Amino acid sequence: MSAPSINLHAFLPRSRANGPGWRSVLWFQGCTLGCPGCFNPETHAPEPRQWVSPADLVARCLAVRGTEGVTISGGEPLQQARGLSDFLQLLRTQSRLSVVLFSGYTRSEIESLPWGYEVLGRVDLLIAGRYDRTQACDDALRASRNQETHFLTSRYAAADLDRPLAEVILHSDGRVIVTGFPTHPACRSRRGAEQRDPG
């Protein structure tokens, strides 16, 4: 059976605001969880954005020099769990890049999903749980206090996680990319006003 393609919202080659060190960031397209106040509402619609094979997505990540790893967000990556698992398997066999995964599902929910165990077995750091705007916080990599950080391998520990950062990237065509964890109200409103399309 051939590997399914991944419906990708965007690919950012280099970021310092989405986990330890310089990282490539993937935003998956599609999420049905509907967390009020979600940072990335433009990633929710299930309509096709750009279909990318796991192998081609790995090639994009490996073409970026000087990165420590890959961060996967969305949308909800686990709603494309088979494609995600295939991507992570290829990434693990072809590189030593670390993997940070953001999911709105809890760890136990992921473990109950088809391909969930396979995904978790290929992830170093998992930030899990619905975003709850009534518990918003500026903790390292968590957007709300109910979310849990799981160190799934020995690659990272709590000391490796910086205070939250935000990046504003200005493109020559006028696009503005806001990524990371912008807690300042002006930055949050700017983020909501812009369509992120770095890929």
C-alpha positions in Angstrom: 0.0 0.0 0.0 1.4 3.4 -1.0 1.9 6.0 1.6 -0.8 8.7 1.7 0.0 12.2 0.8 -0.1 14.9 3.6 -2.4 17.9 3.3 0.1 20.6 4.2 -0.8 24.1 5.2 2.7 25.6 5.2 6.4 24.9 5.5 8.8 27.3 7.2 12.4 26.3 6.6 13.9 27.9 9.6 12.5 29.1 12.9 13.8 29.8 16.5 10.3 30.2 18.0 8.9 26.6 17.7 11.1 24.5 19.9 14.7 24.0 20.8 17.3 25.4 18.4 16.8 26.2 14.7 13.9 24.1 13.3 11.9 23.6 10.2 8.2 23.9 10.9 5.3 22.0 9.2 1.7 23.1 9.6 -0.8 20.4 8.7 -4.1 21.4 7.1 -7.3 20.4 8.8 -8.6 20.2 12.3 -12.0 19.4 13.7 -11.3 20.0 17.4 -12.5 23.6 17.3 -10.6 25.1 20.3 -12.0 28.7 20.9 -9.2 31.2 20.4 -6.9 28.9 18.5 -3.8 30.6 17.2 -4.1 29.0 13.7 -7.7 29.1 12.6 -6.6 29.3 8.9 -5.4 25.7 9.3 -8.8 24.3 10.3 -10.6 23.8 7.0 -10.3 20.2 5.6 -10.1 21.4 2.0 -6.9 20.5 0.2 -4.1 23.1 0.6 -1.0 21.4 -0.9 -0.6 17.7 -1.1 2.9 16.5 -0.4 4.2 13.0 -0.2 6.1 12.0 3.0 9.2 11.4 1.0 9.1 14.9 -0.6 8.4 16.5 2.7 11.5 14.7 4.2 13.5 16.0 1.3 12.4 19.6 2.0 13.5 19.2 5.6 16.9 17.7 4.7 17.6 20.4 2.2 17.6 23.0 5.0 21.1 23.3 6.5 22.0 24.1 10.1 18.7 23.0 11.7 18.4 20.9 14.9 15.1 19.4 14.1 11.5 19.5 12.8 8.4 20.9 14.5 5.0 19.7 13.5 1.9 21.7 14.2 -1.4 22.5 12.5 -4.3 22.1 12.1 -4.2 18.7 13.8 -1.4 16.5 12.7 -3.0 13.4 14.2 -6.0 13.7 11.9 -3.5 12.7 9.2 -1.8 10.1 11.4 -0.9 7.5 8.7 0.9 10.1 6.6 2.5 11.6 9.7 3.8 8.2 10.8 5.2 7.5 7.3 6.9 10.9 7.2 8.5 10.4 10.7 9.7 6.9 9.8 11.5 8.2 6.7 12.9 11.2 8.6 14.2 9.0 11.4 15.9 6.6 8.9 17.5 9.4 6.9 18.6 11.9 9.5 19.3 12.6 13.2 16.9 15.6 13.2 14.8 15.8 16.4 11.0 15.9 16.3 8.7 18.2 18.3 5.0 17.6 17.9 2.1 19.8 18.9 -1.3 18.1 19.1 -4.7 19.1 20.5 -5.2 15.5 21.6 -4.0 14.3 24.9 -1.3 11.6 25.0 -3.9 8.9 25.9 -6.1 10.0 23.1 -3.2 9.7 20.7 -2.4 6.3 21.9 -6.0 5.2 21.1 -5.9 6.5 17.5 -4.9 4.3 14.6 -1.1 4.9 14.0 -0.9 6.8 17.3 1.6 4.5 18.9 3.7 4.6 15.8 3.8 8.4 15.7 4.7 8.7 19.4 7.5 6.2 18.9 9.1 8.6 16.5 8.7 11.9 18.5 11.2 13.4 21.0 8.9 16.0 22.5 5.1 16.1 22.6 3.0 19.1 23.6 -0.5 17.7 24.0 -4.0 18.9 24.9 -6.7 21.2 23.7 -5.9 24.9 23.8 -8.0 26.5 26.6 -8.0 30.3 26.4 -9.3 30.6 29.9 -6.0 29.0 31.0 -3.7 30.9 28.6 0.0 31.1 29.8 3.4 32.0 28.6 5.1 28.8 29.7 7.7 27.2 27.5 5.9 25.8 24.4 2.6 25.6 26.1 -0.2 28.0 25.1 -2.5 27.1 28.0 -1.8 25.6 31.5 -3.9 22.4 30.9 -1.6 21.3 28.1 1.1 18.7 29.0 4.7 18.5 27.9 5.9 14.9 27.4 9.6 14.1 27.0 9.4 10.9 25.0 13.1 10.3 24.5 16.3 11.5 26.3 16.9 14.1 23.5 15.4 17.0 25.5 14.7 17.9 29.1 12.9 20.9 30.7 16.1 22.9 30.8 16.3 22.8 27.0 13.0 24.7 26.6 13.3 28.5 26.3 10.8 31.0 27.4 8.3 31.4 24.6 9.4 33.4 21.6 7.6 35.0 18.6 8.9 35.7 15.2 7.6 38.2 12.6 8.9 37.5 9.1 8.4 40.0 6.4 8.5 38.7 2.8 9.4 40.8 -0.3 5.9 40.3 -1.7 4.3 41.9 1.4 3.3 38.8 3.3 3.7 38.9 7.0 4.4 35.6 8.9 3.8 35.6 12.7 4.8 32.4 14.3 5.8 31.0 17.7 4.0 32.2 20.9 3.1 35.9 20.6 1.5 36.9 23.9 1.4 40.6 23.4 -2.1 41.7 22.4 -0.9 43.7 19.4 1.0 40.7 18.1 -2.0 38.4 18.6 -4.3 40.7 16.7 -1.7 41.0 13.9 -1.4 37.3 13.8 -5.2 36.9 13.4 -5.3 39.4 10.6 -2.6 37.8 8.4 -2.8 34.6 6.4 0.3 32.6 7.0 1.6 31.0 3.8 5.4 30.6 4.1 5.4 27.4 2.1 
